[in-house]
Amino acid sequence: MKTHKPKNVFIQGPISPDFIADSIAKHQTKTSIGAHTIFLGQVRADTIKGKEVTGITYTAYEEMAHEKFHEIRETSFEKFNLTCMHIYHSLGMVKAGEICMFLFVSSTRRKEVFKAMEYLVNEIKEKVPIFGKELFEDASHQWKVNT
């Protein structure tokens, strides 16, 4: 089994469309890959108690989060026939409509990337200690939610 180095998955602020496009473009030289799938988590402008969410401030227990991300990553490579995987999550303020999570999974075959992506999203949501505090136009009303 090939093990991968732990990677820093956190990006300060929103994940830009340019960053996502650049990540995709870098894979054009990897001609053994036959399929990619991408998951983009976006901050919703939900209405809670009559107030519209304008953004979320993300925090994490970073050391523990990196350990969990690494465990999930290694398990995903063991369970699925993947060529590569990239995980990025925002820290700090992300406005409604902006991207806060970017997952990019590649394999020689499409079935593997679909199965792996569903597994990956569920594992991250359940096991990684990342927290979001919703921000409203009236900053005096904030509720803490788990991402």
C-alpha positions as CSV (number, residue, x, y, z in Angstrom):
1,M,0.0,0.0,0.0
2,K,1.3,3.4,-1.0
3,T,0.9,6.0,1.8
4,H,0.6,9.7,1.1
5,K,2.1,12.6,3.0
6,P,-0.3,14.6,5.1
7,K,-1.3,17.8,3.4
8,N,-2.4,21.2,4.6
9,V,-6.0,21.3,3.3
10,F,-6.9,24.8,4.7
11,I,-7.3,27.9,2.6
12,Q,-7.8,31.2,4.3
13,G,-11.1,32.7,3.1
14,P,-13.1,31.4,0.1
15,I,-11.8,29.0,-2.5
16,S,-11.6,31.0,-5.7
17,P,-12.8,29.8,-9.1
18,D,-9.3,30.4,-10.5
19,F,-7.8,28.0,-7.9
20,I,-10.3,25.4,-8.9
21,A,-9.7,25.9,-12.6
22,D,-5.9,25.8,-12.1
23,S,-6.2,22.5,-10.2
24,I,-8.2,21.0,-13.1
25,A,-5.8,22.3,-15.7
26,K,-2.8,20.7,-13.9
27,H,-4.3,17.3,-14.5
28,Q,-4.3,17.5,-18.3
29,T,-0.8,16.0,-18.3
30,K,-1.9,13.0,-16.3
31,T,-3.1,10.9,-19.3
32,S,-3.7,7.7,-17.4
33,I,-6.7,9.4,-15.7
34,G,-10.0,8.6,-17.3
35,A,-12.4,10.3,-14.9
36,H,-12.5,13.2,-12.4
37,T,-15.3,14.2,-10.1
38,I,-15.5,17.5,-8.2
39,F,-17.6,18.4,-5.2
40,L,-18.0,22.1,-4.4
41,G,-19.5,23.2,-1.0
42,Q,-21.0,26.6,-1.2
43,V,-22.3,28.9,1.6
44,R,-26.0,29.2,1.3
45,A,-28.0,32.4,2.1
46,D,-30.4,30.5,4.4
47,T,-33.0,32.4,6.4
48,I,-32.9,31.5,10.1
49,K,-35.3,33.1,12.6
50,G,-36.2,35.7,10.0
51,K,-32.5,36.7,9.3
52,E,-30.6,36.0,6.1
53,V,-27.2,34.4,6.3
54,T,-24.6,36.6,4.7
55,G,-21.6,34.3,5.3
56,I,-20.0,31.8,7.6
57,T,-16.8,32.1,9.6
58,Y,-15.0,28.7,9.7
59,T,-12.8,27.6,12.5
60,A,-11.2,24.2,13.2
61,Y,-9.1,22.2,15.6
62,E,-6.4,22.3,12.9
63,E,-4.0,19.7,14.2
64,M,-6.9,17.2,14.8
65,A,-8.6,18.2,11.5
66,H,-5.4,17.5,9.6
67,E,-5.1,14.1,11.3
68,K,-8.7,13.2,10.4
69,F,-8.3,14.5,6.8
70,H,-5.2,12.3,6.4
71,E,-7.0,9.2,7.8
72,I,-9.9,9.7,5.5
73,R,-7.6,10.3,2.6
74,E,-5.6,7.1,3.3
75,T,-8.8,5.0,3.8
76,S,-10.2,6.4,0.5
77,F,-7.1,5.3,-1.4
78,E,-7.4,1.8,0.2
79,K,-11.1,1.4,-0.6
80,F,-11.2,2.8,-4.1
81,N,-8.9,2.6,-7.1
82,L,-7.9,6.3,-7.2
83,T,-5.1,8.0,-9.0
84,C,-5.2,11.2,-7.0
85,M,-7.3,13.2,-4.5
86,H,-7.3,16.8,-3.5
87,I,-9.1,18.2,-0.4
88,Y,-9.4,21.9,0.4
89,H,-11.6,23.6,3.1
90,S,-11.9,27.3,4.0
91,L,-11.0,28.8,7.3
92,G,-12.1,32.3,8.2
93,M,-14.9,34.3,6.5
94,V,-16.7,33.0,3.4
95,K,-19.6,35.0,2.0
96,A,-22.9,33.5,0.9
97,G,-22.4,32.2,-2.7
98,E,-18.7,31.6,-2.3
99,I,-17.0,28.2,-2.2
100,C,-15.9,26.8,1.2
101,M,-15.0,23.2,0.3
102,F,-13.4,21.8,-2.9
103,L,-12.9,18.0,-3.3
104,F,-11.3,16.7,-6.5
105,V,-11.0,12.9,-7.1
106,S,-9.4,11.1,-10.1
107,S,-9.2,7.5,-11.3
108,T,-8.9,5.5,-14.4
109,R,-12.6,4.7,-14.3
110,R,-15.7,6.8,-13.6
111,K,-17.4,4.4,-11.2
112,E,-14.6,4.7,-8.7
113,V,-14.7,8.5,-8.6
114,F,-18.4,8.6,-8.0
115,K,-18.3,6.0,-5.1
116,A,-15.2,7.6,-3.6
117,M,-16.7,11.1,-3.7
118,E,-19.8,10.1,-1.8
119,Y,-17.8,8.3,0.8
120,L,-15.3,11.2,1.1
121,V,-18.0,13.9,1.6
122,N,-19.8,11.9,4.2
123,E,-16.7,11.1,6.1
124,I,-15.5,14.7,6.2
125,K,-18.9,16.0,7.3
126,E,-19.1,13.3,10.1
127,K,-15.5,13.2,11.4
128,V,-13.5,16.4,10.8
129,P,-13.7,19.0,13.6
130,I,-14.5,22.1,11.5
131,F,-17.1,24.5,12.7
132,G,-19.0,27.3,11.1
133,K,-20.6,30.4,12.7
134,E,-23.3,31.9,10.5
135,L,-23.1,35.6,10.0
136,F,-26.2,37.8,9.5
137,E,-26.7,41.4,8.5
138,D,-27.4,42.0,12.1
139,A,-24.1,40.7,13.6
140,S,-25.6,40.5,17.1
141,H,-27.6,37.4,16.1
142,Q,-25.2,34.4,15.4
143,W,-25.8,30.7,15.8
144,K,-23.0,28.1,15.8
145,V,-23.4,25.2,13.4
146,N,-21.3,22.2,12.5
147,T,-20.3,22.1,8.8
